[in-house]
Amino acid sequence: MRKAPLLKIPVDRLFGHDVEAIEVDQVVRPAGDVGARYPDGVRVVATIEPITHGVYMEGHVVGVEAETCVRCLEDFKRQTKVAIEEAFSEDVAPKDALFSEVSPLVDRSIDLDDLVVQLLEVDEPMAAVCDERCKGICPVCGGNRNVTDCACKEQVVDERLAGLSRLLQERDKN
């Protein structure tokens, strides 16, 4: 797989007196697993403004994520919109980035690829569901209950009573 070139936004012109803000409207195509989930890429719309010893980026990332429902195992698409509210400072060293609430501003440029991947990873649902009303898969026949109703009798046993259920089954056998 060919890796996309890194997308860095130079912000050094914000440290002068000529520019008050930089407007960003850019399509980003993340690499790796995130790129596989967003095959059409994502759009970053943001404003970057100067702050003391750095810059502040505010806006959003929008895209369509390809997901698999954890209930019915069907593929579906999920609209994504993630807010960007990120401060970057020249006072934060890259080695300290994990422990800081402010991102490092290295060479007066913002690594847009890295920022987008981080934001989309945090936005990833723990268990993606195609619809809140999804009925899932029948544990008996394996059919998708959203597509067809099955006539399977599902015996639900409360796990707390499983031991008692086994005792009753043994008693019935004897």
C-alpha positions as CSV (number, residue, x, y, z in Angstrom):
1,M,0.0,0.0,0.0
2,R,1.4,3.4,-1.0
3,K,1.6,5.8,1.9
4,A,0.1,9.3,1.3
5,P,2.5,12.2,1.6
6,L,2.5,14.0,5.0
7,L,0.4,17.1,5.1
8,K,1.9,19.8,7.1
9,I,0.5,23.3,7.5
10,P,3.2,26.0,7.9
11,V,2.1,28.6,10.5
12,D,5.2,30.7,10.7
13,R,3.4,33.7,9.0
14,L,1.1,33.9,12.0
15,F,4.0,35.0,14.2
16,G,4.4,38.2,12.2
17,H,1.9,41.1,12.2
18,D,0.5,40.7,8.6
19,V,-1.7,37.6,9.1
20,E,-4.4,37.3,11.8
21,A,-5.6,33.8,10.9
22,I,-5.1,30.9,8.4
23,E,-8.2,29.3,7.0
24,V,-8.0,25.5,6.3
25,D,-10.3,23.6,4.0
26,Q,-8.4,20.5,3.1
27,V,-9.2,16.9,2.2
28,V,-7.0,14.4,4.1
29,R,-6.6,10.8,3.2
30,P,-5.3,9.0,6.3
31,A,-3.1,6.0,6.0
32,G,-3.3,2.6,7.7
33,D,-6.4,1.4,9.6
34,V,-8.0,4.8,9.8
35,G,-7.6,5.2,6.0
36,A,-9.3,1.8,5.5
37,R,-12.3,3.1,7.5
38,Y,-12.4,6.3,5.6
39,P,-11.7,5.2,2.0
40,D,-12.9,8.6,0.6
41,G,-10.8,10.6,3.1
42,V,-12.1,13.3,5.4
43,R,-12.5,17.1,5.0
44,V,-10.8,19.4,7.5
45,V,-12.3,22.8,7.9
46,A,-10.7,25.0,10.5
47,T,-9.2,28.3,11.5
48,I,-5.7,28.7,12.9
49,E,-5.0,31.7,15.1
50,P,-1.9,32.9,16.9
51,I,-1.7,32.6,20.7
52,T,1.2,33.3,23.1
53,H,4.1,31.0,22.0
54,G,2.0,29.0,19.6
55,V,-1.3,28.7,17.6
56,Y,-4.8,27.5,18.3
57,M,-6.7,25.5,15.7
58,E,-10.5,25.4,15.8
59,G,-12.9,23.7,13.4
60,H,-14.0,20.2,12.5
61,V,-13.3,17.0,10.6
62,V,-16.1,15.5,8.6
63,G,-16.3,12.2,6.7
64,V,-18.1,9.0,6.1
65,E,-16.8,6.0,8.0
66,A,-17.2,2.4,6.7
67,E,-18.1,0.2,9.7
68,T,-19.4,-3.3,10.5
69,C,-22.3,-3.6,12.9
70,V,-21.4,-5.6,16.1
71,R,-25.0,-6.9,16.3
72,C,-25.8,-8.1,12.8
73,L,-22.3,-8.1,11.2
74,E,-23.6,-6.1,8.2
75,D,-21.4,-3.3,6.7
76,F,-22.8,0.2,7.0
77,K,-21.7,3.8,6.6
78,R,-21.6,6.3,9.5
79,Q,-21.5,10.1,9.1
80,T,-18.7,11.5,11.3
81,K,-18.1,15.1,12.5
82,V,-15.4,15.6,15.0
83,A,-14.6,19.0,16.6
84,I,-11.0,20.3,16.4
85,E,-10.0,22.4,19.4
86,E,-6.3,22.1,19.6
87,A,-3.6,24.4,21.0
88,F,0.0,24.0,19.7
89,S,2.9,25.5,21.6
90,E,6.6,25.9,20.8
91,D,7.2,25.5,24.5
92,V,6.2,21.8,24.4
93,A,8.9,19.4,23.3
94,P,7.8,16.5,21.0
95,K,9.0,14.0,23.7
96,D,6.6,15.6,26.2
97,A,3.5,15.5,23.9
98,L,1.9,12.5,25.6
99,F,2.0,14.3,29.0
100,S,0.9,17.7,27.9
101,E,-2.6,19.2,27.3
102,V,-1.0,21.2,24.5
103,S,0.5,19.7,21.3
104,P,4.0,20.5,20.3
105,L,4.5,23.0,17.5
106,V,7.6,21.7,15.7
107,D,9.2,23.8,13.0
108,R,6.2,26.1,13.2
109,S,4.1,23.7,11.3
110,I,1.1,21.5,12.1
111,D,1.1,17.9,11.1
112,L,-2.5,17.7,9.8
113,D,-2.3,13.9,9.1
114,D,-1.3,13.1,12.6
115,L,-3.9,15.4,14.1
116,V,-6.7,13.9,12.0
117,V,-5.7,10.3,12.8
118,Q,-5.7,11.1,16.5
119,L,-9.1,12.8,16.4
120,L,-10.7,9.9,14.4
121,E,-9.2,7.2,16.6
122,V,-10.8,8.9,19.7
123,D,-14.1,9.2,17.9
124,E,-14.2,5.5,16.9
125,P,-17.2,3.9,18.8
126,M,-16.4,0.9,21.0
127,A,-19.2,-1.1,19.4
128,A,-20.6,0.4,16.2
129,V,-24.2,-0.4,15.6
130,C,-25.9,0.2,12.2
131,D,-29.2,1.2,13.9
132,E,-30.3,1.4,17.6
133,R,-33.2,-0.9,16.6
134,C,-30.9,-3.5,15.1
135,K,-32.1,-7.0,16.2
136,G,-28.8,-8.7,15.5
137,I,-28.2,-12.3,14.7
138,C,-30.2,-15.2,16.0
139,P,-27.9,-17.2,18.3
140,V,-29.6,-20.5,17.3
141,C,-29.7,-20.4,13.5
142,G,-27.4,-17.5,12.8
143,G,-29.9,-15.6,10.6
144,N,-30.0,-11.8,10.5
145,R,-33.1,-10.8,12.4
146,N,-33.3,-7.5,10.6
147,V,-33.8,-9.3,7.3
148,T,-36.0,-12.3,8.2
149,D,-37.9,-13.4,11.3
150,C,-36.8,-16.8,12.4
151,A,-39.0,-19.3,14.4
152,C,-36.2,-20.4,16.6
153,K,-37.0,-20.8,20.3
154,E,-34.3,-19.0,22.2
155,Q,-34.0,-20.3,25.7
156,V,-32.7,-17.5,27.8
157,V,-31.1,-18.7,31.1
158,D,-30.1,-16.1,33.6
159,E,-26.4,-16.8,34.2
160,R,-26.9,-16.4,37.9
161,L,-29.3,-19.4,37.8
162,A,-27.2,-21.5,35.5
163,G,-26.1,-23.8,38.3
164,L,-29.7,-24.4,39.4
165,S,-30.7,-25.1,35.8
166,R,-28.0,-27.8,35.5
167,L,-29.2,-29.4,38.8
168,L,-32.8,-29.5,37.5
169,Q,-31.6,-31.1,34.2
170,E,-29.7,-33.7,36.1
171,R,-32.7,-34.4,38.3
172,D,-34.9,-34.8,35.2
173,K,-32.5,-37.3,33.7
174,N,-32.5,-39.5,36.8
